[in-house]
């Protein structure tokens, strides 16, 4: 069934502003601008320029897709806040898409029936990990040091590692892997939301940022009084 939806998707979870517009199910325009800072000031002008260049008005939109991370704390908050505000003012659905969902999107057919250990780059020699089966997560995401790889997959038969440092992780665990980087971020997150809306997810899900904090494994220091300055 061909989509007739007009959907705007955008993401600022890393050092970029990415946006894409689907009109009637077809890609009208996609943009990706590397940007270390300034997303807050540039996001809306970028979206307005994209709409103008495709002869589209805000009121033509049927829904909004937004990236929810994990990634840069401030960048995620900027795009999620913008998406919520736009959807509220336009009275259209808004759906958040995590980078794990993007990593899970359009994977090889050979991996579809397997549990997928999805890996995204984290800070300071770490990776963000989440297990997926089909289109659904099998648990919460967490941050893992790459020099101390520990993944509980023993309830699942021969999972496959996909994404960031997949070969390294898979070799440590004795599993198969598929190296992959996120690409066409705005287009893919918009396609994911298009699919959700077409099968009946017609209401906003109030997207929230996906923040992942490493567990505090430091031991408590006893017998020392903190010094207040």
N, C-alpha and C positions, 0 to 999 in steps of 0.2 A: 504493500500500500504506500503510495507516494505521499510524503508529508506536504502539507500546504501551509506549514507554520513559518512565521518569520521570527527567528531567534537570534539574540545577541549574546555572545559569550566573551568573557574577558578574564585575565589572570595577571596578578602582580605578586606571585608568591616567591619570586626570585628577582634577580637584577634585570628585569624587563617589564615592558607593558605589552601584553599580547591580547589581540581582539580578533573576533571573526563574526561575520553576519551570514546567516542562512536565510534565503528568501524563497519561499515555496519549496523548501527541501534542497535547494541548490546553493552552493557557496557563492555569495555575491562578492565578498572581499575578505581578505585576511591580512593582518598586519602584526609584525613582531619588531619591537624596538628595544635593543639593549639599553638598560638604564640603571645605573648604580644607585641613584637617588632621584627624587622628584616625581615619583609616581602619583603622589597626592595631588600635585598641581597639574599633571599632564594627562591623567587618566580620562577625565570627562572631555577635555578638548580632543583627545584622540578618538573617543567614541563618537563625538559629534562630527568630526571630519569623516570618519568611516561612513556614518549614516548619510551625510551630505553627498559624498562621492557616489553613493549607490541610489540616490534619489529616494531615500527612506526617511520617514519621520519617526519620532519616538512613539507616536500613537499607532504606527503600523505594526509594532512589535507584539508578538503573542506570548513571549516568555523571555526570561534571562537565565543564562548559565554562568556560574562563577566558580573559579578555582579556590579551594579552601586549604591548600597546603598538604603536607607540611612544607615549611620553608621559612622565609624571612618573616619574623613576627609582625613588624610594622606593615610590610607589603601585603600580607594576607588580610590584615585588619582593614586596610584601605579599600581593597576590592570588595570584600564582603560587606562593609558598611555602605559602599556605593551601590552595590546590587540590591541590598535591602531597601535603601531609600528610593531607588528608581522603580522597583517593583511596587512599592507602596503607593507612590505617586501616580504610576501608570495603571495600577490595579490589575497587574498581570502576575503569573506565577514566577517564582525564582527558585532555582534548585542549585545546590552546591555540589561540586565534584572534587574529590580528593585526588592528589597525585598518584595514590595507589590505584584508584579507579582508572586513571589515565594509563598507568603502567599495565593494568589488566586488560585494557582495550585493544582489540585487534591483534591478539597474540596468535602464534602459529597453531594450526588445527591440531598438531600433535600434542599440544599442551592443554587443550580445552577440557579433557576429561580428567586431568590430574589436579591435585592440590598444588597451588602455585605459591611459592615463597617469594614475595615481591620485595625488592630492595631499592631504596632511594638514597641518594647521597646525604649524609648528615655532617655536622661540623666536627673538626678535630679528629679525623681518622675513625669516624663512626658511620654506621648506616642505619636508616630507618627501615624497620621490617614489619610486614603484615602478611598473614596467610589468607589466601582467597580460594574459593571454589566456585566455579562459574562466575557470576557477577557479585558474589556476596563475601564479605569478610568472615573469617572463622574465629576472630578474636580481636582484641585491641592491638593497635600498632605500638611499637616500642623502639627505643634507640639502643643499638648494639655496637660495642667496640669491635673493629675488624681484627684486632689482635687477640680477642677473646670471644670467638664465635660460639654462640650457644642458642640453638633454636629447638624447641620442643615440637617435633614433627612425627613422633613415633606412633601416634594414633592414625596416621595416614600412610597409604601405600605409595611408595616411590614418588614423592612430590618433586617438582622441578623448580629450580631457582631462576628467577627472571629479574633482570635489571642491573643496578649498579653493583660492580664487583661480583657479579653472579658467578663467574668461573672460580674466583678465590673462595667464595663461600661454599660453593658446591663441592670443591675439592676437599675442603675440611670436613664436610659432612658425608662424603661418598655418594653424592647425587649428581644428576645431570643438570645442565644449566643452559640458559639462553641470554646472551648479553644484549642489553637494550637500553637506549636513552630515550627520554621523553622528547617528542617532536610534534610539530603542528598542535601545540598545546590548546590554543583557543578553539581551533576547529574541532579537535577531538572531544573536548569537554562539551561543546555545543551539540555534537552528534549524540553524545551519551544522553544529554537532557532531551534532545528531540525524541529519542527512543522511549524515554520514560513518559513523556507527554503523550506520545502516540498510543501507549498501552494503558492510558487512564490515570496517570499521576498528574492530575490537573490542578492540584493545589500547591501552594508554596510549602516548602519544607523548612523554612527559616534557616538558611545556611549558617553554620557556625565555623569559625576557624579551627583547623586541626592542628593543635599545638602538641608536640611530643617532648616531654622532659625526661632526661635520663634519670634513672633511679639513683638516689643518694646512697652510695655504698660505703661512705666513710664511717669509720668507727668513732663512737662517742669518746671524747677525752674526759676522763674522770679526774677529779681532784684539782682542777684548775679553775680559777675564778676569772671570768671574762673581764677585760679592761675596757671601760667605756671612755670614749674620747669625744 
